[in-house]
Amino acid sequence: MAKPARRFRDPRSTTYDFLDSVMVRCPACEKAARVVPAPREPGPQVLSLFRPRRLVCLNCGLSRTWSGRCVALARGTSGPATDPYFGLPLWLQTETRHGWLWAYDLEHLDLIRRFAEATLRERAPWYDHGRKMTLVARLPVWVKRAGNRDEIVRAVDRIRASLVTA
């Protein structure tokens, strides 16, 4: 009897849904740190993407604040990815023979793993939610190929193993 298909339904997430807590490499101690939204101040509120951010390292105590107006989202997989605010290397990334696999946080990494493991991948029709390009639709072609499924899962496991050493 054949194995039942593992089903993945696109949750319609975008890159912006994973920017609330970005795991980065601390510039001072080279351990894992986080970029999180700074506490809200009274007064007019700005879009959540451009809200001030704070870099916090629990290992060495480094703390920096970002309140700029320019955000640089990671593009492509040809090189290591950086966080959109401070430009620091992401903690959750590894190189594969096809390119770099990276994630902003553990929820993002889990989404990639669930997508890679699935033998049945379903997308929501664009007319149902108005978004044509969700995060899953924007994944590189080599991540979407069924032939690379095992390699992607191993890469995600390597990334998760880096958290244990952090």
C-alpha positions as CSV (number, residue, x, y, z in Angstrom):
1,M,0.0,0.0,0.0
2,A,1.3,3.5,-0.9
3,K,2.2,6.1,1.7
4,P,-0.5,8.7,2.2
5,A,0.5,12.1,0.7
6,R,1.7,14.8,3.1
7,R,-0.4,17.8,2.3
8,F,0.8,21.4,2.5
9,R,-1.6,24.3,2.0
10,D,-0.2,27.7,1.4
11,P,-0.9,29.8,4.5
12,R,-0.8,32.9,2.3
13,S,2.1,34.3,4.4
14,T,4.4,37.0,3.0
15,T,8.0,38.0,3.9
16,Y,6.6,40.8,6.1
17,D,4.9,38.3,8.3
18,F,8.2,37.0,9.6
19,L,10.0,40.3,10.4
20,D,8.8,40.7,14.0
21,S,11.8,38.7,15.4
22,V,14.7,38.2,13.1
23,M,17.6,36.0,14.3
24,V,21.0,37.4,13.4
25,R,24.7,36.9,14.2
26,C,25.8,39.4,16.9
27,P,28.5,41.7,15.6
28,A,30.3,41.7,19.0
29,C,30.3,38.1,20.1
30,E,29.3,36.1,16.9
31,K,26.5,34.3,18.8
32,A,22.8,34.4,18.1
33,A,21.0,37.7,18.6
34,R,17.5,39.0,17.7
35,V,16.2,42.1,16.0
36,V,12.8,42.9,17.5
37,P,10.4,45.9,17.3
38,A,11.3,48.6,19.8
39,P,8.7,49.5,22.4
40,R,6.0,51.8,21.1
41,E,6.3,55.5,21.9
42,P,3.3,57.8,22.3
43,G,2.4,59.8,19.3
44,P,1.6,59.0,15.6
45,Q,2.4,55.4,14.7
46,V,4.3,54.4,11.6
47,L,3.8,51.3,9.5
48,S,5.0,48.2,11.3
49,L,7.7,47.6,8.6
50,F,9.3,50.9,9.4
51,R,8.8,50.9,13.2
52,P,12.1,51.4,15.1
53,R,13.9,48.1,15.8
54,R,16.2,47.0,18.5
55,L,19.1,44.6,18.2
56,V,19.4,42.5,21.4
57,C,22.1,40.0,22.2
58,L,21.4,38.0,25.4
59,N,24.9,36.5,25.4
60,C,27.1,39.7,25.5
61,G,24.4,42.3,26.3
62,L,24.8,44.3,23.1
63,S,21.8,46.6,22.3
64,R,21.4,48.9,19.4
65,T,18.4,50.8,18.0
66,W,17.5,51.3,14.4
67,S,15.1,54.0,13.4
68,G,16.0,54.5,9.7
69,R,13.7,54.8,6.7
70,C,15.3,52.3,4.4
71,V,14.7,48.5,4.6
72,A,16.6,46.1,2.5
73,L,14.9,42.7,2.3
74,A,17.0,39.7,1.4
75,R,17.0,38.9,-2.3
76,G,18.0,35.7,-4.0
77,T,20.0,32.8,-2.8
78,S,23.4,33.4,-4.5
79,G,25.0,34.6,-1.3
80,P,24.5,34.8,2.4
81,A,21.4,36.8,3.5
82,T,21.3,39.7,5.9
83,D,18.6,41.2,8.1
84,P,16.6,44.1,6.5
85,Y,17.4,46.6,9.3
86,F,21.0,46.4,10.5
87,G,22.4,44.5,7.6
88,L,23.8,41.7,9.9
89,P,24.1,38.1,8.6
90,L,21.1,35.9,9.4
91,W,21.7,33.2,12.0
92,L,19.3,30.7,10.3
93,Q,21.1,30.1,7.0
94,T,23.2,27.4,5.3
95,E,24.8,26.9,1.9
96,T,23.6,24.1,-0.3
97,R,24.9,23.0,-3.7
98,H,22.1,25.0,-5.3
99,G,22.4,28.2,-3.3
100,W,21.8,29.6,0.2
101,L,18.8,28.5,2.2
102,W,17.8,31.1,4.8
103,A,14.9,32.0,7.2
104,Y,14.2,35.1,9.3
105,D,12.9,33.1,12.3
106,L,11.9,29.6,13.4
107,E,8.4,30.0,12.2
108,H,9.7,30.9,8.7
109,L,12.1,27.9,8.9
110,D,9.2,25.6,9.9
111,L,7.2,26.8,6.9
112,I,10.0,25.9,4.5
113,R,10.4,22.5,6.1
114,R,6.7,21.7,5.9
115,F,6.7,22.8,2.2
116,A,9.7,20.7,1.4
117,E,8.4,17.6,3.1
118,A,5.0,17.7,1.4
119,T,4.3,15.5,-1.5
120,L,1.0,17.3,-2.2
121,R,1.4,21.1,-2.3
122,E,-1.7,23.2,-2.6
123,R,-1.8,26.9,-3.4
124,A,-4.8,29.1,-2.7
125,P,-6.1,30.7,-5.9
126,W,-4.9,34.3,-6.2
127,Y,-8.5,35.6,-6.6
128,D,-9.5,34.1,-3.2
129,H,-7.2,36.4,-1.3
130,G,-5.9,39.0,-3.7
131,R,-2.2,38.2,-3.3
132,K,-0.6,36.6,-6.3
133,M,2.9,36.2,-4.7
134,T,2.9,34.7,-1.3
135,L,6.2,33.6,0.4
136,V,5.8,30.0,-0.9
137,A,5.2,31.3,-4.4
138,R,8.4,33.3,-4.2
139,L,10.6,30.4,-3.1
140,P,13.5,29.6,-5.5
141,V,12.7,27.0,-8.1
142,W,15.4,24.6,-6.7
143,V,13.5,24.6,-3.3
144,K,10.3,23.8,-5.1
145,R,11.6,20.8,-7.0
146,A,10.5,17.4,-5.7
147,G,14.0,16.0,-6.5
148,N,15.6,18.3,-4.0
149,R,13.2,17.5,-1.2
150,D,15.7,15.5,0.9
151,E,18.5,18.0,0.4
152,I,16.2,20.9,1.6
153,V,15.1,18.9,4.7
154,R,18.7,18.1,5.5
155,A,19.6,21.8,5.1
156,V,16.8,22.8,7.5
157,D,18.1,20.2,10.0
158,R,21.6,21.7,9.8
159,I,20.1,25.1,10.5
160,R,18.2,23.8,13.5
161,A,21.4,22.1,14.8
162,S,23.1,25.5,14.7
163,L,20.6,26.7,17.3
164,V,21.8,24.0,19.8
165,T,25.4,25.3,19.6
166,A,24.2,28.9,20.0
